[in-house]
Amino acid sequence: MRFTSTPRGARLARRLVSHHLDEWGHPYDSPLNETATLIAAELAANAVRHGHVQGRDFHLRLVETADGIRLEVSDTRTERLPEPRPPQDPAADESGRGLLLVEALADRWGVEPRSPGKCVWAEVRRSPATER
């Protein structure tokens, strides 16, 4: 899916992830849907905030795998690669907190180069904690 690199595009990406997961049999209020939707919201917001290049969209790919869900968000900015780091003074710096959330919720996540830009991905496995 392709979205405008705007806050509206990020909101639409989040909503479509939740909707597709519901269609795939993971209801809106299921832990897997809620977790993957929250991760999608953070990655899309980061693509808009940190990966925005004028005139370029961001892409979101949602895949149901044999053991869970994989989300991939791609943008065209190459010089700003995300890295998890603990926040310093909570009042002084909010940068990086979204990735701390992704790291806490995802079973795995990472960054891959893409031409042009990068792809930030996260995986959520099915487990007793994510299935009802």
Buried (B, 14 or more C-beta within 10 A) or exposed (E): BEBBBEEEBBBBBBEBBBEBBBEEEBEEEBBBBBBBBBBBBBBBBBBBBBBBBEEBBBBBEBEBEEEBBBBBBBBBBBEBEBEEEEEEEEEEEEEBBBBBBBBEBBBEBEEEEBEEBBBBBBBBBBEEEBEE
